[in-house]
Amino acid sequence: MTARPIHSPEPLPLERLTEVIHFLHANGWTPATSSNFSCRSAAGAEGVADGFQVSISGLDKGTFTANDFIPVDADGKVSDPARAHIRPSAETLLHSVVYRLYPQANVVLHCHSVNGTVLSKLYESQGGLWLKNFEILKGFEGIKTHDTQVWLPIFPNAQDMTVLSAQVEAELPQHTPIYGFMLAGHGLYTWGETTAQAKRHVEVFEFLFEAILKLRSYGYPDYSG
């Protein structure tokens, strides 16, 4: 997604985001309480959300509810003193990075699919891979032809979120268009202006992950577009 003029986001009901989380879980992309999700929660004076709602850590996404989000500030810190004892996703800082870099983004989705995880390890040493010449690329917002290319960065996984988020924040602006990134051996992050758009981006990525792995299994040379 390329930068656009800052605007006040439309209200994003947590119930709708919860439906999407259940969809992702039903597809096997959020196993064993993994994955995390967020949406902007309020608009500031400049039209930029000054905080967001993020999923609480360690919950089964198959039974996740709209009450299982917690409000945090722009730096990912719990903003409700009464809920300060509740732990938001350990990767909340990565959501903060996306919202800082892309003011038009209102929803962030992070999944742990098998295909995505395998692909992230295959291309970890290359730092990412180019996605091009697939018709499904037109599912990304703003892309009108298969004759294009999208860089998908892959970062080494890390437990230190402060260091990792700084690496992601420094790297992403170097590429455009950009619709997501991966953590090696971990999973995919993508986002959108709406819940529906973010969901569509997950589906595009997951289609591409499966297609590329199948091409490799049929003896196709290492995919590079």
Helices and strands as residue ranges (DSSP letters): H 14-26, E 36-42, E 51-55, G 66-68, E 69-73, G 81-83, H 92-101, E 107-111, H 114-122, G 124-126, E 128-132, G 135-139, E 149-155, H 161-171, G 172-174, E 180-183, E 187-192, H 195-217
